[in-house]
């Protein structure tokens, strides 16, 4: 099965209009081959960001969405465009400015796109002509979106090399080695909002922040020793030497001990990867 990246690039080349559905993971909407919106189950919705950052009531957004959805369903395939889509309704009501709406769409698409491009195990389906209720308010070049998602992935790995913290509850340390620390506003919100049960995804919805930004803040906090991190898995003890395990050949025989008589060498890639991750983590803490 081709990856989401390959399918999206093909749709962009064909200048397709519609939605690329990825099962329960979410969907990517395109207009003439350019991405206009994306939504992911792993990231807060646009409604959540508008309510948290812009003070817009969820009721107002729900009404705009319902009206626009009814208009979209009223058309014959390919769905006829309504006179006013959801985003234009919000603008007409003076709930936010066009620049604010575009900024929220930009943040939502970049956030959802990162998780959708990493998703696996879903059968992609393209619904030609389907449009999002919000309408197009920002156009993303597919190749540029893919580059940005790869840059974000590299940034996460450079900050903290393990993805274990991405799905575990965020647990701040009670005591830290440093006498003082300097935090960004988001890092402070994450520490204050962490209750030892909420995962980064939970905190993103609770704080009304993009999920990727919260992930990055969590890894930054971990790299500075402010969060409890999982203990590395215990390694199997090394084999002990026993008397008589290896026979010394007699002088002049010209033979050496057979490999079967020697202790088995360990070259498990898992062990090597763990050592590399521990080294990177220690370097990040210094």
C-alpha angles and dihedrals in degrees: 000000000000118000124253089251093057093046093047092049090051093050090049091052090050091049088232125183119209142061129302104214119204100186115251091343093078142255143273120217123209135190117194090341096310124110112245101169143000134188128191133188087223095058135057116265124245089255090059093051093047092050094046102039104026101032093236113154117244088229092063092048091046091053092050090048094048093049093048093046091052090051091050092050091049093067126083118246123307080049112252114237114249121229093249124022124202097270093050090050091056090049093048090053091053093238092135141350125260091250091054091049092049091049092051091048090049092051093045095049094047090047097047094039092059093057095039094053089051094048120109138177095054128111107232116225126186118213106198116221097010114138134195118250091237094060127220113309101149130029121213124195105231094224091050092049091051091050092050092050091051090049090052092050091051090048092054093049092048092051096048120356098213126075093201092099092058093077103025126091113270108245118182118213116251092218131024133195096233121083093217138011134194116220134188118235092257093048089053091050090051093051093046093045095046111105098172090257105062118091122214089264090053091049092049091057093041093051096037091236131135111273094230092054090052091048090052092047091050092051091046090052091048092050089055094051096250097121134056109249129197116273114246115259115267113258123228112258117258115259114264122234115243129202113268094013092122123040120211110224117236117259114272096018092106092215131119132207113283118250090244090066094055126083112267113261116231119226101154108159088217091062092048093049091049092053091050091050091049091050092050091047092051091048090051091053094055 
